[in-house]
Amino acid sequence: RLKESGVFGPLTFWVTEIKNLEEAGGLNAAPGVLIRGNMRAERSAVFRSVCDKVQDLFGAKYSVLMIEDPEASGEDDPPPARPAKAGADGSSAAAAPGPRVAFQVVLTSEVTPPQTN
């Protein structure tokens, strides 16, 4: 449902793979999905957009986590091309590179610490 819903797209985060966390991670994995792909815009803006869209679709049932991609192969894996950002003077500069990221969409109950009194 996430892939068809417009949560991710060619201008924000291009999805290359979606994995079920329970199947991929063994017995102790939280219910949810891992979404791998290529960042296409500024990270914080994409994260806010993804969180807002997931909340619109599912309410508070699911939470979004942005993590370093656990399967990125490091230095042998060149960073994806970053879109250029236009400056006020018309100049352009590439978005700052950083570690390759992935998203996890998991049950909120699995990532919220229990209340203690």
N, C-alpha and C positions, 0 to 999 in steps of 0.2 A: 504494500500500500504506500510506503514511503516513496518509492521510485516513481510511481505514476502521479503522485500528489503535487509535484512542483516544489517540494521542500528543497531539493537540490537541482541545480541547472547549469547550463553552459557558461553563465556569467558569474556564478558563485563558487560552486564545488562540483566538478565533473566526476560523477560516480563511475568507478571502474569495477568495483566488486562489493557485494553485500554478503556477509557471513552471519549465520546464526551463532551467537556466542555460546550457547549450550552445546551445540554440535562441535564447534571448533575448540572449545576450551576444556572439555572434560567435565568431571563431576562437580567441581566447585565454581563453575562459571555462572554468572548472573544471567537471568533471562533477558534477552534483548538481541540487538544486532550490531555488528561492526560494519561501518561504511568506509571503504577505502576509495581514494580518488585523488584528484588534482585540484589544489586551491586555485581559484581563478580571480579572486578579489582580496581585499584587505581582511585579514583573519577575524578581527573583532567584529567587523560588520557582517561577515558571513555567519559567525557564531550567533550573533543576535538574531539574524534573519532565520536561521535554522531553528533556534529555540522558539521563536515566535510562531513559526509555521507548525512545528510539532505540537505546541500547546493548542493552536487553533484546531488541529486534527484530533488530538487525543485528550485535551484538558490536562489535568495534573497527573494523569496516570503514568506518563513517561517523562524522563529527564534526559537531556542531551549533555554528553561529555565530549570535549575536544581533547584528544590525546596525541602524543607522538605515535606515529604509525609503527606498531610493533613488528611489522614485516618489512619495513624499509631496509634496503640492503646497505645503507651507509654511503661511503664515498664512491662506491662503484655505481650508485644510482644517482644520475645527475638530477638536479632539481628541475621541476617542470618549468616551462616558460611562464614568466609572470607578465600579466598585462601591464601596459604602461599607464601611468596616471598623469593626466594633464595638469600642469601647474597653472596658477593664476595668470602668468605671463605667456601661456601657450606652450611652454616647454614641457617635456615629459621625462619622467624618471620611473624606472622599474620598481615594483613593489619590493620591499626588503625581503631577502631570502631568509629562511629559517628551517627548522626541522620539518620533515614531511609529516603532516598530520592526518588523522583519521577521526571519525566521529563514532561514538557509541550512543545508541538510543536504548535505554534500559528502564525497567520498572522503577519508578520513584521510590517505592518501598524498599528496594534493594540498595539504594545509594543514600538514603536518609538515615542518619544515626537515630537509634531509639531514644525516646525522651526519658530522662531520669529526673527524679525529684530529690 
